[in-house]
């Protein structure tokens, strides 16, 4: 019996069994993960191909850990948050002021026309004392919109699964301050960073309880943040304490509720594989090869074996700049490198966010899906 795309993903990620071919996922290049793609004429042909062939993991909710962009750092008390928006040319600026019991905190973001992303201009935490102000805020994670989740789930049908995007505690810490300051503060004021990590873990678990109660925890969760503490930027000991141990109860809660945990970590991961195995995550992405990463798919597959599904590892830059023939070769090489040593889902390292979509990128996304079917052995559809 031929599996549906949803059944194939659940078999690989949850049941941990091979399905006889290598599925392909475009990492959110679909009309549910990014609704604007479904109405943008430059994405039309790509959307048609995605509907037919993409093993969708529909991105739901926000992976951002910055205040104002995540439901975990929600403030219910009236009057504590002031928002000001203004336009400068093709850029929309959003200024947030958070009134805390210990003084105000401010942050600013910008959105640029033609680039569907959010850019941090200034962070909420600028001084060591701002950490105390941040920790004094009565955050209350927002309740999820279960109706919206079920509506998208029904529309996606057998094309794939839902994937809730979420930051982990380390992400909620470092995204609210300059990254260089974050690294320095782990040495100069480690007690403040530890206090933030513990509070962010509590809030994340509280948020997850709401997700589970709403019946939204039976498919996939994608956790962001580990790369911020990955060696060589931070020590292996710090990573183990601030990421693996902080994320352990989060991973356990998701899996005990019937969910899948996909761990997102760009860059070098060779020294983190044992941490991933110890934590018991179900999948890792984007599995970047050198020079962006430090381990190739062949060696990575040998290290994880049947324990973890690999997701990756075609660079977005290749989708934007390569030829369709080069995309075909890269897909063939990735499939051959894994070679059945581990479960594998082909995917790019990121989706495009620009509009209009350049014709070359559109051709390469289609070439990627076609090459995955050709080299990954997908059954006729």
Secondary structure, 3 states (H helix, E strand, C coil): CCCCHHHHHHHHHCCCCCCCCCEEECCCCCCCCCHHHHHCHHHHHHHHHHHHHCCEEEEECCCCCCCCCCCCCCCCCCCCEEEEEEEECCEEEEEEEEEECCEEEEEEEEEECCEEEEEEEECCECCHHHHHHHHCCCCCCCCCCHHHHHHHHHHHHHHEEEEEEEECHHHHHHCCECHHHHHHHHHHCHHHHHHHHHHHHHHHHHHHHHHHHCCCCCCEEEEECHHHHCCCCCCHHHHHHHHHHHHHHHHHHHHHCCCEEEEECCCCCHHHHHHHHHHCCCEEEECCCCCCCCCCHHHHHHHHCCCCEEEEEECHHHHHHCCHHHHHHHHHHHHHHHCCCCCEEEEECCCCCECCCCHHHHHHHHHHHHHHHHHHCCCCC
